[in-house]
Amino acid sequence: MRKGEQTRAAILDVALELASRNGLEGLTIGLLADRMNMSKSGVFAHFGSREDLQMEVLKLYHHRFEQEVFFPSVKEQRGLPRLESMFARWVKRVSVEIASGCIYISGAVEYDDRPGPIREALVAMVRAWQGALLRAVQQSIDVGALQEGTDPDQLVYEMYGLILALHHDARFLRVPGALERANRGFVRLIENYRNPTQSNQAG
């Protein structure tokens, strides 16, 4: 990359770190300039406004989420192997974010009643991930791994509940063993929806 591109990438890395800890609304040009040992005008040269900076940080977070969670998982076999990989990689990412924070979760709190481009982008990204989970659940039903009457929306809702509980207990309450509880919860959840015919055949 050229020097300007390298500087912009470095600014975004620091901005993502700050936003993960302080929230997107806690991200300011002044704070970022101080961390980068740059002038405010120097930061503005790469991002025309604070909202532009927030949007780019959100896009970077989403890109990294896809690279770490989504794309490796879709390489797995359609059905439960793919769904289980998606949840396992999701949990792994949350376990790392316990020390920093999840922009999807903090953003939902910051922008639940704050209309505008940031909220729209955040909602679109979260819905895209939910859509990927729904497809994985439906594929699991189609291949016979999950019961035919399984409601994909309900299963994904319950998966989300496990992740939110994990983030709350591990990051906010500092409860030991939260990670293990989330994984046990997912195993029990899948067993509840698993096709008993296939389970018998596998046994």
Secondary structure as the mmCIF struct_conf table of DSSP 4:
data_model
#
loop_
_struct_conf.conf_type_id
_struct_conf.id
_struct_conf.beg_label_comp_id
_struct_conf.beg_label_asym_id
_struct_conf.beg_label_seq_id
_struct_conf.end_label_comp_id
_struct_conf.end_label_asym_id
_struct_conf.end_label_seq_id
HELX_RH_AL_P HELX_RH_AL_P1 LYS A 3 ASN A 22
HELX_RH_3T_P HELX_RH_3T_P1 LEU A 24 GLY A 26
HELX_RH_AL_P HELX_RH_AL_P2 ILE A 29 MET A 36
TURN_TY1_P TURN_TY1_P1 ASN A 37 ASN A 37
HELX_RH_AL_P HELX_RH_AL_P3 LYS A 40 PHE A 44
TURN_TY1_P TURN_TY1_P2 ALA A 45 HIS A 46
BEND BEND1 GLY A 48 SER A 49
HELX_RH_AL_P HELX_RH_AL_P4 ARG A 50 PHE A 65
HELX_RH_PI_P HELX_RH_PI_P1 GLU A 66 PHE A 70
HELX_RH_AL_P HELX_RH_AL_P5 PHE A 71 SER A 73
TURN_TY1_P TURN_TY1_P3 VAL A 74 LYS A 75
BEND BEND2 GLU A 76 GLU A 76
HELX_LH_PP_P HELX_LH_PP_P1 GLN A 77 GLN A 77
TURN_TY1_P TURN_TY1_P4 ARG A 78 GLY A 79
HELX_RH_AL_P HELX_RH_AL_P6 LEU A 80 GLU A 97
TURN_TY1_P TURN_TY1_P5 ILE A 98 SER A 100
HELX_RH_AL_P HELX_RH_AL_P7 ILE A 103 GLU A 110
BEND BEND3 TYR A 111 TYR A 111
TURN_TY1_P TURN_TY1_P6 ASP A 112 ASP A 113
BEND BEND4 GLY A 116 GLY A 116
HELX_RH_AL_P HELX_RH_AL_P8 PRO A 117 ASP A 142
TURN_TY1_P TURN_TY1_P7 VAL A 143 GLY A 144
BEND BEND5 ALA A 145 ALA A 145
STRN STRN1 LEU A 146 LEU A 146
TURN_TY1_P TURN_TY1_P8 GLU A 148 GLY A 149
HELX_RH_AL_P HELX_RH_AL_P9 PRO A 152 HIS A 167
HELX_RH_PI_P HELX_RH_PI_P2 HIS A 168 PHE A 172
BEND BEND6 LEU A 173 LEU A 173
TURN_TY1_P TURN_TY1_P9 PRO A 176 GLY A 177
HELX_RH_AL_P HELX_RH_AL_P10 ALA A 178 TYR A 193
STRN STRN2 ARG A 194 ARG A 194
HELX_RH_AL_P HELX_RH_AL_P11 PRO A 196 ALA A 202
#
